[in-house]
Amino acid sequence: MFEFILFINKIDKEIIELINKSNHSIEENTDLCLIDEKFVGFYKKREKAIVICTENAKKLGGYREDKRYDNHKTSLYIKRALRHETTHLVQYCNNNKPTGVIKNIEDKIHVGKLKALKNSVRISGNYEKELEAYVMEDKPRKVREIIKSYCL
């Protein structure tokens, strides 16, 4: 079992089932995660795999082993990474293009995500796809809907 499962909720577990049904796999804490601690997830389209960097999420989120501490920030990093990378998986199913499911998308991105967006665009080279993935991070039901529509 993957450690990151401990940090996600029911709808994100459904997303994982859909990822598996779409003939993709999930990996955790691979060498890709060592590129930089600020990265919490990756989508490897050639390998058809999503990577979740749980150790990076724990560092960024200030994870504590103490059972009295809920580790909300770590959980948030992991859930957002899963949804973000699943959006890239869906884009792959959509002929490697954004789905366009969010209208007026530029208005929907939280200002706090703009720096992360810039860093991701530097790696992927595609602003539209990254913008859509960042907006979808906080829309688990929408992510579940689009993976069903585009990949199954």
ABEGO torsion letter per residue (X at the ends): XBAAAAABBAAAAAAAAAAAAAGBBBBBGBAAAAABAABABBBBAAAGBBBBBAAAAAAAAGBBABAABAGAAAAAAAAAAAAAAAAAAAAAAAGGBBAGABBGAAAABBAAAAAAAAAAAAAAGBAAAAAAAAAAAABAAAAAAAAAAAAX
